[in-house]
Amino acid sequence: MGTEIGGASPRSRLRRLPELGSYDTEEIYAILDATTLCHVATIVDGLPMVLPSLHVRVGRTLLVHGSRSSRLLRSMTESPSVCVSVTIVDGLIVARSTFNSSMAYRSVSVFGPARLLDGEEKEAALEKLINGIIPGRSSEVRPSSESEISRTSVLEVTIEEASAKISVGPPDDDDEDVEGPAWAGVIPFRMIAEEPIPAPDGAVGAGTVPVPASVRRYRERGS
Ligand SMILES: Cc1cc2nc3c(=O)[nH]c(=O)nc-3n(C[C@H](O)[C@H](O)[C@H](O)COP(=O)(O)OP(=O)(O)OC[C@H]3O[C@@H](n4cnc5c(N)ncnc54)[C@H](O)[C@@H]3O)c2cc1C
């Protein structure tokens, strides 16, 4: 086990099924890096709000971006701390009772402050975001215009502390159910990248622009 990044405070310590929990930095980073989909929770006008977003992890931070007018992004910098949740659903755990049925998953909760980036730091973060989502893509497209950059907010969430919860199955049935007639097992799920579909318009639609290396690599990687 490596260094731990959570579990020291009640905020990040699992109480329910703590045996499924992990605070190991590398294990948490692996889950954060296995998807770019997160949900960000903050307080907007005094009320809680959770919205989905893209994220890319850079060291002990998460980068998120969006429209400069996004209430979510604005409220993130106004809150002393935000909570970012990342979930990968790996399957359905079908137990012999509905009570013991659940999902197979890897999920992470991150807690920490968010900071608005500006100037060169913002531009570098935007590059890391695009290359974190599709590695190598930034060198295949035109540079973002000043107006596009100014209409975009980029935030850095410091991973102050974090927790992971990992449920893999098989079902954990009650002893008296195990010899019963009901089927039990796991239905695995997988999110995969399918064959890319070219845009129907312009030169791509006319078939003169081949699928670029970044998109081919992404497809070959599978997700
Ligand atoms: C895909 C999916 C489906 C789920 N379905 C259900 C459901 O239907 N019903 C249900 O009750 N629970 C479900 N869970 C589990 C749920 O996320 C909570 O872990 C559980 O409800 C316990 O809540 P609690 O407030 O008692 O957690 P506590 O253990 O009190 O939480 C304390 C701290 O532990 C950490 N923690 C708790 N849960 C997680 C987590 N999932 N991932 C990372 N860190 C965590 C956080 O840091 C949190 O602040 C599901 C989880 C996933 C990923």
The ligand as a Tripos MOL2 file, in Angstrom:
@<TRIPOS>MOLECULE
LIG
   53    58     1     0     0
SMALL
NO_CHARGES

@<TRIPOS>ATOM
      1 C1        -23.0610    3.0250   -8.7720 C.3       1 LIG1
      2 C2        -23.3870    3.0890   -7.3040 C.ar      1 LIG1
      3 C3        -24.6370    2.7430   -6.8630 C.ar      1 LIG1
      4 C4        -24.9580    2.8040   -5.5050 C.ar      1 LIG1
      5 N1        -26.2220    2.5030   -5.1270 N.ar      1 LIG1
      6 C5        -26.5790    2.6880   -3.8350 C.ar      1 LIG1
      7 C6        -27.9280    2.5140   -3.4260 C.ar      1 LIG1
      8 O1        -28.8230    2.2100   -4.2190 O.2       1 LIG1
      9 N2        -28.2250    2.7150   -2.1240 N.ar      1 LIG1
     10 C7        -27.2780    3.0840   -1.2220 C.ar      1 LIG1
     11 O2        -27.6180    3.2690   -0.0310 O.2       1 LIG1
     12 N3        -26.0010    3.2410   -1.5690 N.ar      1 LIG1
     13 C8        -25.6320    3.0630   -2.8590 C.ar      1 LIG1
     14 N4        -24.3230    3.2530   -3.2300 N.ar      1 LIG1
     15 C9        -23.3270    3.5020   -2.1750 C.3       1 LIG1
     16 C10       -23.3350    4.9820   -1.7630 C.3       1 LIG1
     17 O3        -22.4700    5.6920   -2.6360 O.3       1 LIG1
     18 C11       -22.8610    5.1950   -0.3190 C.3       1 LIG1
     19 O4        -21.5710    4.6420   -0.1610 O.3       1 LIG1
     20 C12       -23.7960    4.5630    0.7000 C.3       1 LIG1
     21 O5        -25.1390    4.9720    0.4730 O.3       1 LIG1
     22 C13       -23.3980    4.9640    2.1270 C.3       1 LIG1
     23 O6        -23.7500    6.3100    2.3360 O.3       1 LIG1
     24 P1        -23.3490    7.0090    3.7070 P.3       1 LIG1
     25 O7        -23.7900    8.4180    3.6320 O.co2     1 LIG1
     26 O8        -23.7980    6.1630    4.8400 O.co2     1 LIG1
     27 O9        -21.7600    6.9520    3.5650 O.3       1 LIG1
     28 P2        -20.6410    7.1230    4.6340 P.3       1 LIG1
     29 O10       -19.8680    5.8530    4.6750 O.co2     1 LIG1
     30 O11       -21.1640    7.7030    5.9070 O.co2     1 LIG1
     31 O12       -19.7800    8.2570    3.8940 O.3       1 LIG1
     32 C14       -18.7110    8.8850    4.5570 C.3       1 LIG1
     33 C15       -17.6570    9.2160    3.5700 C.3       1 LIG1
     34 O13       -17.2310    7.9950    2.9520 O.3       1 LIG1
     35 C16       -16.9090    8.2330    1.5860 C.3       1 LIG1
     36 N5        -17.8290    7.4890    0.6850 N.ar      1 LIG1
     37 C17       -19.0720    7.0090    0.9250 C.ar      1 LIG1
     38 N6        -19.5740    6.4060   -0.1750 N.ar      1 LIG1
     39 C18       -18.6230    6.5150   -1.1230 C.ar      1 LIG1
     40 C19       -18.5500    6.0890   -2.4570 C.ar      1 LIG1
     41 N7        -19.5550    5.4110   -3.0680 N.pl3     1 LIG1
     42 N8        -17.4180    6.3570   -3.1630 N.ar      1 LIG1
     43 C20       -16.3800    7.0270   -2.5970 C.ar      1 LIG1
     44 N9        -16.3980    7.4550   -1.3260 N.ar      1 LIG1
     45 C21       -17.5070    7.2030   -0.5980 C.ar      1 LIG1
     46 C22       -17.0800    9.7360    1.3500 C.3       1 LIG1
     47 O14       -15.8350   10.3700    1.5630 O.3       1 LIG1
     48 C23       -18.0930   10.1110    2.4180 C.3       1 LIG1
     49 O15       -18.0580   11.4640    2.7330 O.3       1 LIG1
     50 C24       -23.9800    3.2050   -4.5640 C.ar      1 LIG1
     51 C25       -22.7020    3.5410   -5.0130 C.ar      1 LIG1
     52 C26       -22.4100    3.5090   -6.3630 C.ar      1 LIG1
     53 C27       -21.0430    3.9240   -6.8140 C.3       1 LIG1
@<TRIPOS>BOND
     1     1     2 1
     2     2     3 ar
     3     2    52 ar
     4     3     4 ar
     5     4     5 ar
     6     4    50 ar
     7     5     6 ar
     8     6     7 ar
     9     6    13 1
    10     7     8 2
    11     7     9 ar
    12     9    10 ar
    13    10    11 2
    14    10    12 ar
    15    12    13 ar
    16    13    14 ar
    17    14    15 1
    18    14    50 ar
    19    15    16 1
    20    16    17 1
    21    16    18 1
    22    18    19 1
    23    18    20 1
    24    20    21 1
    25    20    22 1
    26    22    23 1
    27    23    24 1
    28    24    25 2
    29    24    26 1
    30    24    27 1
    31    27    28 1
    32    28    29 2
    33    28    30 1
    34    28    31 1
    35    31    32 1
    36    32    33 1
    37    33    34 1
    38    33    48 1
    39    34    35 1
    40    35    36 1
    41    35    46 1
    42    36    37 ar
    43    36    45 ar
    44    37    38 ar
    45    38    39 ar
    46    39    40 ar
    47    39    45 ar
    48    40    41 1
    49    40    42 ar
    50    42    43 ar
    51    43    44 ar
    52    44    45 ar
    53    46    47 1
    54    46    48 1
    55    48    49 1
    56    50    51 ar
    57    51    52 ar
    58    52    53 1
@<TRIPOS>SUBSTRUCTURE
     1 LIG1         1 GROUP 0 **** ****
